[in-house]
Structures are given as C-alpha cells and as structure tokens.
Amino acid sequence: MKYLPALSLALCLSAVTLVAATAARAAPSAPATAEVQEKVVYHINDASVARVAMRNIENHLNASPGVKIVVVAHGKGIDFLLNDAKDDKGAYEPQVAGLRDRGVDFRVCRNTLNGRKLDDSAVIMEASVVPSGVAELGRLQAREGYAYIKP
C-alpha cells in the first residue's frame, strides 16, 4: 500500500506521455516556408494544335503567374517553330515571342530536324534545340518534377 501513490503517479505520467505523443503524431505538419514552384511541360507533336496549345498556355500563365512552362515539340509538332511558319490566322512567331517574353521556353527536337534534313537555323530564334524531344519530356518529368500536359 505504501507504493500505491508512487504507482498512481507513474501511471498518470505514462498516460499523459502517451496522449501527448499521439496528439503530436496526429497534428498536421507545419506548412513549408518556401513554396514549391509549379512546373509544367506542354508536349506538342502535331502543329495543328499549336494555336490551341498557346492559348492554353496564355490561360495557364494568367491563372498561375509564377508557373514555369516548357514547350517541347517533335515530329510534326515542330512546324510552328520553324522560320516563316503560319496558318490561316497568320504567322506563329509573334504569339511564340509573346509567350517567350512571359518566360515560356520552347524546345525543338534535333532528331526531328535531322530526319527532315533541317539545321538549327530553320528554327525561330525564340526556340532552342534539344538532342531528343522525347528524352527531354522524360527528363523534365522524372528529374525536374514537371507536370505533363498534352493539348
């Protein structure tokens, strides 16, 4: 009986410790101090969707001003990024230049250029050339955490 008060105190302290540990585990973690930048890669392999894609990108930039956007074009998708490219609405280059001014990167597949016997000078100055469009898509997603959109 003389140990009963000490045993009661030990049990109470154990219960308090258990409750505190459970509450700490259940509490939501504190928000990160640095916000993660939204990064998106747009995949274009058909120039017929270029206007729609660029309109989507404009809307995306308006809705998420800090977003980092990369456009990767290969196959028939490079056509809108070639010099003097146009459709029934006019030249593509002014719209591409406007997006480039807003921070959008345009990348063209060298494999496609080589297959069509075109050199880098065929590509508008707002775009850069990467060794492989498909590999660039994979790299951006797997290694740099880009979300993937195909208009």
DSSP file (Angstrom, degrees, kcal/mol; ACC not computed):
  #  RESIDUE AA STRUCTURE BP1 BP2  ACC     N-H-->O    O-->H-N    N-H-->O    O-->H-N    TCO  KAPPA ALPHA  PHI   PSI    X-CA   Y-CA   Z-CA
    1    1 A M    >         0   0    0      0, 0.0     3,-1.3     0, 0.0     0, 0.0   0.000 360.0 360.0 360.0 -30.5    0.0    0.0    0.0
    2    2 A K  T 3   +     0   0    0      1,-0.3     4,-0.3     2,-0.1     0, 0.0   0.741 360.0  50.9 -68.1 -18.5    2.9    2.4    0.7
    3    3 A Y  T 3> S+     0   0    0      1,-0.2     4,-2.6     2,-0.1    -1,-0.3   0.488  84.1  92.9 -92.4  -4.2    3.8    2.2   -3.0
    4    4 A L  H <> S+     0   0    0     -3,-1.3     4,-2.6     1,-0.2     5,-0.2   0.900  83.4  49.0 -60.2 -45.7    0.3    3.0   -4.3
    5    5 A P  H  > S+     0   0    0      0, 0.0     4,-2.3     0, 0.0    -1,-0.2   0.919 114.2  46.6 -62.1 -40.4    0.8    6.8   -4.5
    6    6 A A  H  > S+     0   0    0     -4,-0.3     4,-2.2     2,-0.2    -2,-0.2   0.899 113.3  48.9 -67.1 -40.0    4.0    6.4   -6.5
    7    7 A L  H  X S+     0   0    0     -4,-2.6     4,-2.4     2,-0.2    -1,-0.2   0.896 110.8  50.4 -65.5 -41.3    2.5    3.8   -8.7
    8    8 A S  H  X S+     0   0    0     -4,-2.6     4,-2.4    -5,-0.2    -2,-0.2   0.914 110.9  49.1 -62.5 -43.3   -0.5    6.0   -9.4
    9    9 A L  H  X S+     0   0    0     -4,-2.3     4,-2.5    -5,-0.2    -2,-0.2   0.911 110.8  50.1 -63.3 -42.0    1.8    8.9  -10.2
   10   10 A A  H  X S+     0   0    0     -4,-2.2     4,-2.2     1,-0.2    -2,-0.2   0.905 111.3  48.6 -63.6 -42.4    3.8    6.7  -12.6
   11   11 A L  H  X S+     0   0    0     -4,-2.4     4,-2.3     2,-0.2    -1,-0.2   0.904 111.8  49.5 -64.6 -41.6    0.6    5.5  -14.4
   12   12 A C  H  X S+     0   0    0     -4,-2.4     4,-2.5     2,-0.2    -2,-0.2   0.925 111.4  48.6 -63.3 -44.7   -0.7    9.1  -14.7
   13   13 A L  H  X S+     0   0    0     -4,-2.5     4,-2.4     1,-0.2    -1,-0.2   0.891 111.1  50.8 -63.9 -38.7    2.6   10.3  -16.2
   14   14 A S  H  X S+     0   0    0     -4,-2.2     4,-2.4     2,-0.2    -1,-0.2   0.906 110.6  49.0 -63.7 -41.9    2.6    7.4  -18.6
   15   15 A A  H  X S+     0   0    0     -4,-2.3     4,-2.5     2,-0.2    -2,-0.2   0.914 111.4  49.1 -65.0 -42.9   -0.9    8.2  -19.7
   16   16 A V  H  X S+     0   0    0     -4,-2.5     4,-2.5     2,-0.2    -2,-0.2   0.917 111.9  49.1 -63.0 -43.2    0.0   11.9  -20.2
   17   17 A T  H  X S+     0   0    0     -4,-2.4     4,-2.4     2,-0.2    -2,-0.2   0.908 111.4  49.4 -62.2 -42.9    3.1   11.0  -22.2
   18   18 A L  H  X S+     0   0    0     -4,-2.4     4,-2.2     2,-0.2    -2,-0.2   0.913 112.2  47.5 -63.7 -43.7    1.0    8.6  -24.4
   19   19 A V  H  X S+     0   0    0     -4,-2.5     4,-2.4     2,-0.2    -2,-0.2   0.914 112.9  49.1 -64.2 -43.3   -1.7   11.2  -25.1
   20   20 A A  H  X S+     0   0    0     -4,-2.5     4,-2.3     1,-0.2    -2,-0.2   0.903 111.6  48.7 -64.3 -41.6    0.9   13.9  -25.9
   21   21 A A  H  X S+     0   0    0     -4,-2.4     4,-1.9     2,-0.2    -1,-0.2   0.902 112.3  48.7 -65.6 -40.4    2.8   11.5  -28.3
   22   22 A T  H  X S+     0   0    0     -4,-2.2     4,-1.9     2,-0.2    -2,-0.2   0.910 111.8  49.1 -65.4 -42.3   -0.5   10.6  -30.0
   23   23 A A  H  X S+     0   0    0     -4,-2.4     4,-1.5     1,-0.2    -2,-0.2   0.896 110.2  51.0 -64.8 -40.1   -1.5   14.2  -30.4
   24   24 A A  H  < S+     0   0    0     -4,-2.3    -1,-0.2     1,-0.2    -2,-0.2   0.892 110.8  48.7 -64.7 -38.8    1.9   15.2  -31.8
   25   25 A R  H  < S+     0   0    0     -4,-1.9    -1,-0.2     1,-0.2    -2,-0.2   0.851 114.2  46.0 -68.5 -34.2    1.7   12.4  -34.4
   26   26 A A  H  < S+     0   0    0     -4,-1.9    -1,-0.2    -5,-0.1    -2,-0.2   0.671  89.1 103.6 -83.7 -18.2   -1.9   13.4  -35.4
   27   27 A A  S  < S-     0   0    0     -4,-1.5     3,-0.1    -5,-0.1     2,-0.0  -0.388  81.7-107.6 -67.7 140.7   -1.2   17.1  -35.6
   28   28 A P        -     0   0    0      0, 0.0    -1,-0.1     0, 0.0    -2,-0.1  -0.379  39.0-105.7 -65.9 146.4   -0.8   18.4  -39.2
   29   29 A S        -     0   0    0      1,-0.1     3,-0.1    -3,-0.1    -3,-0.0  -0.369  40.7 -95.9 -71.3 152.6    2.7   19.3  -40.2
   30   30 A A        -     0   0    0      1,-0.1    -1,-0.1    -3,-0.1     3,-0.1  -0.372  47.5 -97.7 -66.6 145.3    3.6   23.0  -40.4
   31   31 A P        -     0   0    0      0, 0.0    -1,-0.1     0, 0.0     4,-0.0  -0.325  45.2 -98.6 -64.0 147.5    3.4   24.5  -43.9
   32   32 A A        -     0   0    0      1,-0.1     4,-0.0    -3,-0.1     3,-0.0  -0.366  22.4-139.4 -64.6 143.1    6.7   24.7  -45.7
   33   33 A T  S    S+     0   0    0      1,-0.1     2,-0.6    -3,-0.1    -1,-0.1   0.845  90.2  56.3 -75.8 -32.0    8.3   28.1  -45.6
   34   34 A A  S    S-     0   0    0     -3,-0.0     2,-0.2     0, 0.0    -1,-0.1  -0.887  87.2-132.1-102.8 125.4    9.3   28.0  -49.2
   35   35 A E        -     0   0    0     -2,-0.6     2,-0.3     1,-0.1    -2,-0.1  -0.514  22.1-116.8 -75.7 140.7    6.5   27.5  -51.7
   36   36 A V        -     0   0    0     -2,-0.2     2,-0.3     1,-0.1    -1,-0.1  -0.615  29.8-121.3 -78.0 131.7    7.1   24.9  -54.4
   37   37 A Q        -     0   0    0     -2,-0.3     2,-0.4     1,-0.1    30,-0.1  -0.560  21.4-122.2 -76.2 133.8    7.2   26.3  -57.9
   38   38 A E        -     0   0    0     -2,-0.3    30,-2.8   108,-0.0     2,-0.4  -0.620  33.0-172.9 -73.5 129.1    4.6   24.9  -60.3
   39   39 A K  E     +a   68   0A   0     -2,-0.4   108,-2.8   106,-0.3     2,-0.4  -0.995   5.1 178.2-130.5 129.5    6.4   23.5  -63.4
   40   40 A V  E     -ab  69 147A   0     28,-2.8    30,-2.2    -2,-0.4     2,-0.5  -0.991  16.8-155.8-135.7 137.3    4.6   22.2  -66.5
   41   41 A V  E     -ab  70 148A   0    106,-3.2   108,-2.5    -2,-0.4     2,-0.5  -0.963  11.0-153.2-111.6 127.3    5.8   20.8  -69.8
   42   42 A Y  E     -ab  71 149A   0     28,-2.9    30,-2.8    -2,-0.5     2,-0.6  -0.873  10.8-149.0 -97.3 128.0    3.5   21.0  -72.8
   43   43 A H  E     +a   72   0A   0    106,-2.5     2,-0.5    -2,-0.5    30,-0.2  -0.873  16.9 179.9-103.5 119.0    4.0   18.3  -75.4
   44   44 A I  E     +a   73   0A   0     28,-2.7    30,-1.7    -2,-0.6    33,-0.1  -0.959  20.6 152.0-123.8 115.4    3.3   19.2  -79.0
   45   45 A N  E    S+     0   0A   0     -2,-0.5    31,-0.7     1,-0.2    32,-0.3   0.148  70.8  53.9-122.7  16.7    3.8   16.6  -81.7
   46   46 A D  E >   -a   76   0A   0     30,-0.3     3,-2.0    31,-0.2    31,-0.3  -0.862  66.7-153.7-151.1 112.3    1.3   18.0  -84.1
   47   47 A A  G >  S+     0   0    0     29,-0.9     3,-1.8    -2,-0.3     4,-0.4   0.673  87.6  79.4 -63.8 -16.3    1.4   21.6  -85.2
   48   48 A S  G 3  S+     0   0    0      1,-0.3    -1,-0.3     2,-0.1     4,-0.2   0.702  96.3  46.4 -66.3 -15.8   -2.3   21.6  -85.9
   49   49 A V  G <> S+     0   0    0     -3,-2.0     4,-3.0     1,-0.1    -1,-0.3   0.327  83.1 101.8-102.4   6.9   -2.8   22.0  -82.1
   50   50 A A  H <> S+     0   0    0     -3,-1.8     4,-2.7     1,-0.2     5,-0.2   0.906  81.3  47.2 -60.3 -45.4   -0.2   24.8  -81.8
   51   51 A R  H  > S+     0   0    0     -4,-0.4     4,-2.2     2,-0.2    -1,-0.2   0.930 114.8  46.6 -62.9 -44.7   -2.7   27.7  -81.6
   52   52 A V  H  > S+     0   0    0     -4,-0.2     4,-2.6     1,-0.2    -2,-0.2   0.926 112.9  50.5 -62.1 -44.3   -4.9   25.8  -79.0
   53   53 A A  H  X S+     0   0    0     -4,-3.0     4,-2.5     1,-0.2    -2,-0.2   0.920 110.4  48.4 -60.6 -44.9   -1.8   24.9  -77.0
   54   54 A M  H  X S+     0   0    0     -4,-2.7     4,-2.4     2,-0.2    -1,-0.2   0.863 110.9  50.8 -67.2 -34.1   -0.6   28.5  -77.0
   55   55 A R  H  X S+     0   0    0     -4,-2.2     4,-2.5     2,-0.2    -1,-0.2   0.915 110.4  50.0 -66.4 -42.2   -4.0   29.8  -75.9
   56   56 A N  H  X S+     0   0    0     -4,-2.6     4,-2.5     1,-0.2    -2,-0.2   0.911 110.4  50.4 -59.1 -42.1   -4.0   27.2  -73.1
   57   57 A I  H  X S+     0   0    0     -4,-2.5     4,-2.8     2,-0.2    -2,-0.2   0.910 108.8  50.9 -65.1 -42.3   -0.5   28.4  -72.1
   58   58 A E  H  X S+     0   0    0     -4,-2.4     4,-2.2     1,-0.2    -1,-0.2   0.933 112.6  46.8 -59.2 -45.6   -1.7   32.0  -72.0
   59   59 A N  H  X S+     0   0    0     -4,-2.5     4,-2.1     2,-0.2    -2,-0.2   0.893 111.6  51.8 -62.2 -40.0   -4.6   31.0  -69.8
   60   60 A H  H  X S+     0   0    0     -4,-2.5     4,-2.5     1,-0.2    -2,-0.2   0.930 110.1  48.0 -62.3 -47.2   -2.3   29.0  -67.6
   61   61 A L  H  < S+     0   0    0     -4,-2.8    -1,-0.2     1,-0.2    -2,-0.2   0.880 111.6  50.7 -62.1 -38.6    0.1   31.9  -67.2
   62   62 A N  H  < S+     0   0    0     -4,-2.2    -1,-0.2    -5,-0.2    -2,-0.2   0.878 115.7  41.4 -67.2 -37.3   -2.8   34.2  -66.3
   63   63 A A  H  < S+     0   0    0     -4,-2.1    -2,-0.2     1,-0.3    -1,-0.2   0.808 129.6  27.0 -79.9 -31.0   -4.2   31.8  -63.7
   64   64 A S    ><  -     0   0    0     -4,-2.5     3,-2.3    -5,-0.2    -1,-0.3  -0.700  69.2-177.7-133.2  78.9   -0.8   30.9  -62.2
   65   65 A P  T 3  S+     0   0    0      0, 0.0    -1,-0.1     0, 0.0    -4,-0.1   0.746  80.9  51.0 -55.3 -28.3    1.6   33.8  -62.8
   66   66 A G  T 3  S+     0   0    0      2,-0.1    -5,-0.1     0, 0.0   -28,-0.0   0.394  81.2 127.1 -90.4   5.1    4.6   32.1  -61.2
   67   67 A V    <   -     0   0    0     -3,-2.3     2,-0.6    -7,-0.2   -28,-0.2  -0.317  54.6-139.4 -67.1 142.4    4.4   28.9  -63.2
   68   68 A K  E     -a   39   0A   0    -30,-2.8   -28,-2.8    36,-0.0     2,-0.4  -0.919  25.7-171.0-100.8 119.5    7.4   27.7  -65.2
   69   69 A I  E     -a   40   0A   0     -2,-0.6    36,-2.2    34,-0.3     2,-0.4  -0.943  12.7-176.0-120.0 133.2    6.3   26.4  -68.6
   70   70 A V  E     -ac  41 105A   0    -30,-2.2   -28,-2.9    -2,-0.4     2,-0.5  -0.990  11.8-154.6-122.2 134.0    8.4   24.5  -71.2
   71   71 A V  E     -ac  42 106A   0     34,-3.5    36,-3.1    -2,-0.4     2,-0.5  -0.946   9.2-166.3-107.2 123.7    7.0   23.5  -74.6
   72   72 A V  E     -ac  43 107A   0    -30,-2.8   -28,-2.7    -2,-0.5     2,-0.4  -0.952   7.2-172.8-112.6 123.1    8.7   20.5  -76.2
   73   73 A A  E     +ac  44 108A   0     34,-3.0    36,-1.7    -2,-0.5     2,-0.3  -0.931  13.1 153.6-118.0 138.4    8.0   19.9  -79.9
   74   74 A H  E >   +     0   0A   0    -30,-1.7     3,-2.0    -2,-0.4     5,-0.1  -0.934  51.8  13.0-149.5 172.2    8.9   17.0  -82.0
   75   75 A G  E >  S-     0   0A   0     -2,-0.3     3,-1.6     1,-0.3     4,-0.2  -0.294 134.1 -14.1  57.1-141.1    7.7   15.2  -85.1
   76   76 A K  E >  S+a   46   0A   0    -31,-0.7     3,-1.1     1,-0.3   -29,-0.9   0.623 126.6  80.9 -67.6 -11.2    5.1   17.3  -87.0
   77   77 A G  G X  S+     0   0    0     -3,-2.0     3,-0.6   -32,-0.3    -1,-0.3   0.677  78.5  66.4 -68.5 -17.7    4.8   19.5  -83.8
   78   78 A I  G X  S+     0   0    0     -3,-1.6     3,-2.4     1,-0.2    -1,-0.2   0.692  75.2  90.4 -76.5 -15.7    8.0   21.4  -84.7
   79   79 A D  G X  S+     0   0    0     -3,-1.1     3,-1.2     1,-0.3    -1,-0.2   0.815  82.8  52.9 -54.4 -36.3    6.3   23.0  -87.8
   80   80 A F  G <  S+     0   0    0     -3,-0.6    -1,-0.3     1,-0.2    -2,-0.1   0.619 106.1  55.7 -76.5  -9.7    5.0   26.0  -85.9
   81   81 A L  G <  S+     0   0    0     -3,-2.4    43,-2.5    -4,-0.1     2,-0.3   0.209  87.2 100.9-104.8  13.4    8.5   26.8  -84.6
   82   82 A L  B X  S-E  123   0B   0     -3,-1.2     3,-1.8    41,-0.3    41,-0.3  -0.676  88.1 -83.0 -95.0 154.1   10.2   26.9  -88.0
   83   83 A N  T 3  S+     0   0    0     39,-2.8    -1,-0.1    -2,-0.3    -2,-0.1  -0.243 113.3   8.0 -54.2 138.5   11.0   30.2  -89.7
   84   84 A D  T 3  S+     0   0    0      1,-0.2    -1,-0.3    -4,-0.1     2,-0.2   0.641  88.2 161.0  64.2  18.1    8.1   31.8  -91.6
   85   85 A A    <   +     0   0    0     -3,-1.8     7,-2.0    -5,-0.1     8,-0.5  -0.485   8.7 153.4 -71.0 137.5    5.6   29.2  -90.2
   86   86 A K  E     -F   91   0C   0      5,-0.3     5,-0.2    -2,-0.2     2,-0.2  -0.980  27.2-159.8-155.6 164.4    2.0   30.3  -90.4
   87   87 A D  E >   -F   90   0C   0      3,-2.3     3,-1.8    -2,-0.3   -39,-0.0  -0.597  57.7 -66.8-129.6-164.2   -1.5   29.0  -90.6
   88   88 A D  T 3  S+     0   0    0      1,-0.3     3,-0.1    -2,-0.2    -2,-0.0   0.648 133.3  54.9 -66.8 -12.4   -4.8   30.6  -91.8
   89   89 A K  T 3  S-     0   0    0      1,-0.4    -1,-0.3     0, 0.0     2,-0.2   0.467 118.5-103.3 -96.2  -3.9   -4.6   33.0  -88.8
   90   90 A G  E <   -F   87   0C   0     -3,-1.8    -3,-2.3     0, 0.0    -1,-0.4  -0.733  64.8  -8.5 118.3-167.1   -1.2   34.3  -89.7
   91   91 A A  E     -F   86   0C   0     -2,-0.2     4,-0.4    -5,-0.2    -5,-0.3  -0.360  45.7-149.5 -69.9 144.8    2.4   33.8  -88.5
   92   92 A Y  S >> S+     0   0    0     -7,-2.0     4,-2.2     1,-0.2     3,-0.7   0.790  81.9  80.9 -80.1 -30.4    3.1   31.8  -85.3
   93   93 A E  H 3> S+     0   0    0     -8,-0.5     4,-3.2     1,-0.2     5,-0.2   0.821  86.0  54.1 -55.6 -41.5    6.2   33.7  -84.4
   94   94 A P  H 3> S+     0   0    0      0, 0.0     4,-2.2     0, 0.0    -1,-0.2   0.917 112.4  44.7 -60.2 -40.3    4.5   36.8  -82.8
   95   95 A Q  H <> S+     0   0    0     -3,-0.7     4,-1.9    -4,-0.4    -2,-0.2   0.905 114.6  48.7 -68.8 -40.4    2.5   34.6  -80.4
   96   96 A V  H  X S+     0   0    0     -4,-2.2     4,-2.7     2,-0.2    -1,-0.2   0.928 111.2  50.8 -62.1 -44.8    5.5   32.5  -79.6
   97   97 A A  H  X S+     0   0    0     -4,-3.2     4,-2.4    -5,-0.2    -2,-0.2   0.893 108.1  52.7 -61.2 -40.5    7.6   35.6  -79.0
   98   98 A G  H  X S+     0   0    0     -4,-2.2     4,-0.7    -5,-0.2    -1,-0.2   0.899 112.2  44.6 -62.3 -41.0    4.9   37.0  -76.6
   99   99 A L  H ><>S+     0   0    0     -4,-1.9     5,-2.2     2,-0.2     3,-0.6   0.885 110.8  54.1 -70.0 -38.5    4.9   33.7  -74.6
  100  100 A R  H ><5S+     0   0    0     -4,-2.7     3,-1.9     1,-0.3    -2,-0.2   0.902 104.3  55.7 -60.7 -40.5    8.7   33.7  -74.6
  101  101 A D  H 3<5S+     0   0    0     -4,-2.4    -1,-0.3     1,-0.3    -2,-0.2   0.759 104.4  54.6 -62.9 -23.9    8.6   37.2  -73.2
  102  102 A R  T <<5S-     0   0    0     -4,-0.7    -1,-0.3    -3,-0.6    -2,-0.2   0.319 131.2 -93.3 -92.6   7.2    6.5   35.8  -70.4
  103  103 A G  T < 5S+     0   0    0     -3,-1.9     2,-0.3     1,-0.3   -34,-0.3   0.479  75.2 145.2 101.0   3.3    9.1   33.2  -69.6
  104  104 A V      < -     0   0    0     -5,-2.2     2,-0.5    -8,-0.1    -1,-0.3  -0.593  38.3-145.3 -77.8 133.5    7.9   30.2  -71.6
  105  105 A D  E     -c   70   0A   0    -36,-2.2   -34,-3.5    -2,-0.3     2,-0.5  -0.852   8.1-158.4 -98.9 132.8   10.7   28.1  -73.0
  106  106 A F  E     -cd  71 127A   0     20,-0.6    22,-2.7    -2,-0.5     2,-0.4  -0.948  10.1-171.7-111.0 128.6   10.3   26.4  -76.4
  107  107 A R  E     -cd  72 128A   0    -36,-3.1   -34,-3.0    -2,-0.5     2,-0.4  -0.980   6.1-158.6-127.7 133.0   12.4   23.4  -77.3
  108  108 A V  E     -cd  73 129A   0     20,-2.9    22,-3.0    -2,-0.4     2,-0.4  -0.873  24.7-112.8-113.6 141.1   12.7   21.7  -80.6
  109  109 A C  E  >  - d   0 130A   0    -36,-1.7     4,-1.8    -2,-0.4    23,-0.1  -0.583  14.5-158.3 -76.9 121.7   13.8   18.1  -81.2
  110  110 A R  H  > S+     0   0    0     20,-3.0     4,-3.2    -2,-0.4     5,-0.2   0.856  93.1  61.0 -66.5 -35.3   17.1   17.8  -83.1
  111  111 A N  H  > S+     0   0    0     20,-1.0     4,-2.4    19,-0.3    -1,-0.2   0.912 105.9  47.0 -58.7 -41.3   16.3   14.2  -84.1
  112  112 A T  H  > S+     0   0    0      2,-0.2     4,-1.5     1,-0.2    -1,-0.2   0.926 111.9  50.2 -65.5 -44.2   13.2   15.6  -86.0
  113  113 A L  H  <>S+     0   0    0     -4,-1.8     5,-2.9     1,-0.2     3,-0.4   0.943 112.6  47.1 -58.4 -47.9   15.3   18.3  -87.6
  114  114 A N  H ><5S+     0   0    0     -4,-3.2     3,-1.5     1,-0.2    -1,-0.2   0.912 109.4  53.5 -61.1 -43.2   17.9   15.8  -88.7
  115  115 A G  H 3<5S+     0   0    0     -4,-2.4    -1,-0.2     1,-0.3    -2,-0.2   0.787 113.4  43.3 -62.8 -27.5   15.3   13.4  -90.1
  116  116 A R  T 3<5S-     0   0    0     -4,-1.5    -1,-0.3    -3,-0.4    -2,-0.2   0.301 115.2-117.0 -99.8   8.0   13.9   16.3  -92.1
  117  117 A K  T < 5 +     0   0    0     -3,-1.5     2,-0.4     1,-0.2    -3,-0.2   0.893  68.9 137.9  57.2  44.3   17.3   17.4  -93.2
  118  118 A L      < -     0   0    0     -5,-2.9    -1,-0.2    -8,-0.2     2,-0.2  -0.901  41.5-146.1-114.7 146.1   17.0   20.8  -91.5
  119  119 A D    >   -     0   0    0     -2,-0.4     3,-2.2    -3,-0.1     4,-0.3  -0.550  37.6 -89.9-104.1 178.4   19.6   22.5  -89.4
  120  120 A D  G >  S+     0   0    0      1,-0.3     3,-1.8    -2,-0.2    -1,-0.0   0.765 119.2  70.5 -58.9 -26.8   19.2   24.7  -86.4
  121  121 A S  G 3  S+     0   0    0      1,-0.3    -1,-0.3   -39,-0.0   -38,-0.1   0.658  86.4  67.4 -67.8 -13.4   18.9   27.9  -88.5
  122  122 A A  G <  S+     0   0    0     -3,-2.2   -39,-2.8   -40,-0.1     2,-0.3   0.642  86.7  86.3 -76.8 -14.2   15.5   26.6  -89.6
  123  123 A V  B <  S-E   82   0B   0     -3,-1.8   -41,-0.3    -4,-0.3     6,-0.1  -0.685  89.6-107.3 -92.3 138.3   14.2   27.2  -86.1
  124  124 A I    >   -     0   0    0    -43,-2.5     3,-1.7    -2,-0.3    -1,-0.1  -0.227  31.0-113.1 -60.5 154.0   12.9   30.6  -85.0
  125  125 A M  T 3  S+     0   0    0      1,-0.3    -1,-0.1    -4,-0.1    -2,-0.0   0.694 111.3  67.8 -67.1 -18.2   15.1   32.4  -82.6
  126  126 A E  T 3  S+     0   0    0    -45,-0.0   -20,-0.6   -21,-0.0     2,-0.3   0.604  96.2  66.5 -75.8 -10.3   12.6   32.1  -79.7
  127  127 A A  E <   -d  106   0A   0     -3,-1.7     2,-0.3   -46,-0.2   -20,-0.2  -0.813  68.7-148.9-113.4 151.8   13.2   28.3  -79.6
  128  128 A S  E     -d  107   0A   0    -22,-2.7   -20,-2.9    -2,-0.3     2,-0.5  -0.769  19.5-119.8-111.9 163.3   16.2   26.3  -78.6
  129  129 A V  E     -d  108   0A   0     -2,-0.3   -20,-0.2   -22,-0.2   -22,-0.0  -0.882  23.8-169.2-108.3 132.8   17.1   22.8  -79.9
  130  130 A V  E     -d  109   0A   0    -22,-3.0   -20,-3.0    -2,-0.5   -19,-0.3  -0.855  33.4-114.5-115.3 154.3   17.5   19.8  -77.7
  131  131 A P  S    S+     0   0    0      0, 0.0   -20,-1.0     0, 0.0     2,-0.4   0.885  99.2   8.0 -56.3 -42.2   19.0   16.4  -78.7
  132  132 A S     >  -     0   0    0    -22,-0.2     4,-2.1     1,-0.1     5,-0.1  -0.972  57.2-154.7-145.7 124.8   15.7   14.5  -78.4
  133  133 A G  H  > S+     0   0    0     -2,-0.4     4,-2.2     2,-0.2     5,-0.1   0.920 100.1  48.1 -63.6 -44.1   12.2   15.8  -77.8
  134  134 A V  H  > S+     0   0    0      1,-0.2     4,-2.2     2,-0.2    -1,-0.2   0.915 112.4  48.6 -65.0 -43.1   11.0   12.6  -76.2
  135  135 A A  H  > S+     0   0    0      1,-0.2     4,-2.8     2,-0.2    -1,-0.2   0.882 109.6  53.6 -63.8 -37.1   14.1   12.3  -74.0
  136  136 A E  H  X S+     0   0    0     -4,-2.1     4,-2.6     2,-0.2     5,-0.2   0.905 107.2  51.2 -64.2 -41.4   13.5   16.0  -73.0
  137  137 A L  H  X S+     0   0    0     -4,-2.2     4,-1.8     1,-0.2    -2,-0.2   0.935 113.2  45.3 -59.4 -46.6    9.9   15.2  -72.0
  138  138 A G  H  X S+     0   0    0     -4,-2.2     4,-3.1     2,-0.2     5,-0.4   0.913 113.0  49.8 -63.8 -43.9   11.1   12.3  -69.9
  139  139 A R  H  X>S+     0   0    0     -4,-2.8     4,-2.5     1,-0.2     5,-1.1   0.927 109.8  50.3 -62.1 -46.8   13.9   14.2  -68.3
  140  140 A L  H  <5S+     0   0    0     -4,-2.6     6,-2.5     3,-0.2     4,-0.5   0.884 117.9  39.9 -61.3 -38.3   11.7   17.2  -67.3
  141  141 A Q  H  X5S+     0   0    0     -4,-1.8     4,-0.7     4,-0.2    -2,-0.2   0.949 124.1  34.9 -75.9 -49.6    9.2   14.9  -65.7
  142  142 A A  H  <5S+     0   0    0     -4,-3.1    -3,-0.2    -5,-0.2    -2,-0.2   0.890 130.8  26.2 -76.3 -40.6   11.4   12.4  -64.0
  143  143 A R  T  <5S+     0   0    0     -4,-2.5    -3,-0.2    -5,-0.4    -1,-0.1   0.751 130.8  32.6 -98.6 -26.1   14.4   14.5  -62.9
  144  144 A E  T  4<S-     0   0    0     -5,-1.1    -3,-0.2    -4,-0.5    -2,-0.1   0.425  99.3-119.4-115.9   1.0   12.9   18.0  -62.6
  145  145 A G     <  +     0   0    0     -4,-0.7  -106,-0.3    -6,-0.3    -4,-0.2   0.753  49.6 165.2  74.0  25.2    9.4   17.3  -61.4
  146  146 A Y        -     0   0    0     -6,-2.5  -106,-0.3    -7,-0.1     2,-0.2  -0.529  34.9-128.2 -75.8 140.3    7.4   18.8  -64.3
  147  147 A A  E     -b   40   0A   0   -108,-2.8  -106,-3.2    -2,-0.2     2,-0.4  -0.580  27.3-124.6 -79.5 153.3    3.8   18.0  -64.7
  148  148 A Y  E     +b   41   0A   0     -2,-0.2     2,-0.4  -108,-0.2  -106,-0.2  -0.871  29.0 176.3-110.0 130.5    2.8   16.8  -68.2
  149  149 A I  E     -b   42   0A   0   -108,-2.5  -106,-2.5    -2,-0.4  -109,-0.0  -0.999   8.8-172.8-131.6 132.4    0.1   18.4  -70.4
  150  150 A K              0   0    0     -2,-0.4  -106,-0.1  -108,-0.2  -108,-0.1  -0.924 360.0 360.0-123.3 104.6   -0.7   17.3  -74.0
  151  151 A P              0   0    0      0, 0.0    -1,-0.1     0, 0.0  -107,-0.1   0.504 360.0 360.0 -69.1 360.0   -3.2   19.7  -75.6
